[in-house]
């Protein structure tokens, strides 16, 4: 029952359009009576990391549903691994990427993106609950021909910006995803149409967190001018990461 309830609660943006106020009230009452504090605990479980950059501050929440990625990100942030690294790959209307250890103090002519920390992480896909909505935090990885098992990079990550999709466009994406056996729920479709994101990445890259503060900073970074390798002409630097809060479920 606990697993079922957590799965239900995890779909935090479940559509309420077809639930009457009476049913919603009963559902909340049931949660309070039979699962006291569950909703509060769900919020408490989220680990929080502050990302300070030379373009502003972002705060990310890490999901307990992806414990391998959560714990790895917390460890690297606490050990100051990311401090001084660049957002070395930025694509407008798509995403911003960081975490290459070779980017620290890198010269303007240095090609970045191949750096790693010596290990990879087993993928933790959790569709239809965790997907590439605008503001999602996900793990980068090598292409399928290099990592057919879709293992994540041990250090590189990206934050989704994406775009808002019209119905015809999302239909095309659904056809492409269907070839991989992946379907989009109504909530996912609504999010991609209303909020924006990168649905074609679903089921291929692990989403393990989301921006909870500073989405406007992501917007600013994704719009900077870049060179032919998608590196910003003016460095976007992670000044420091601070672990503000760790979930009770963290190791």
Secondary structure, 3 states (H helix, E strand, C coil): CHHHHHHHHHCCCCCCCCCCHHHHHHHHHHHHHHCCCHHHHHHHCCEEEEEEECCEEEEEEECHHHHHHHHHHHHHHHCCCCCCCECCEEECCCEEEECCHHHCCCCCCCCCCCCCCCCEECCCCCCCCCCCECCEEEECCCCCCCCCCCCEECCCEEEECCECCCHHHHHHHHHHHHCCCCCCCHHHHHHHHHCCECHHHCCCCCEEEEEEECHHHHHHHHCCCECCCCCECCCCEEEEEEEEECCCCCC
